[in-house]
């Protein structure tokens, strides 16, 4: 696959960005959204539920992965794409790899957002790839449309 998002992936990202901005306006919600695509179709979406559930593991990516695997009654998401409005944290990258996802597309990049979103801010995507197997990560997709939401960490 090319190191660029497909038109379908860009459209899905635009949809997620709109969802994230809408969620950011609601009390108790964080403006982070994710989706799982299979063969160009969204099979699951998730929003950050950390504050709603008082559970630090309920990131948007984890929610989307869980919805997708439950819907198909299979923990494998081989061949699927993870899209997310914010560069996935270390936990979410690990969950994606455990699920078999090898293509990850995200909007806002770590270096352009508040530090609170990453427990290990010095761990780079290339180091993560080296440690945990190859995967394709395409960042900065429609970043200009979402990065301001995460700049101060007050989404």
Number of C-alpha atoms within 10 A of each C-alpha: 7 7 11 14 19 12 10 14 20 18 13 21 25 18 15 25 26 16 18 26 19 14 19 16 12 10 9 13 18 26 27 27 28 31 29 26 20 15 10 14 14 18 18 20 23 24 24 24 22 16 14 12 11 9 10 10 15 20 23 27 31 25 21 25 27 18 18 25 17 12 12 11 9 10 15 17 22 15 12 23 24 27 31 30 35 30 25 30 18 18 14 19 22 16 15 25 20 15 18 17 22 19 21 22 26 23 26 25 18 22 10 14 19 15 15 12 16 16 11 11 13 8 12 12 18 13 10 15 15 11 9 13 9 13 19 18 20 18 23 19 23 17 18 10 16 23 21 14 21 23 16 13 13 11 16
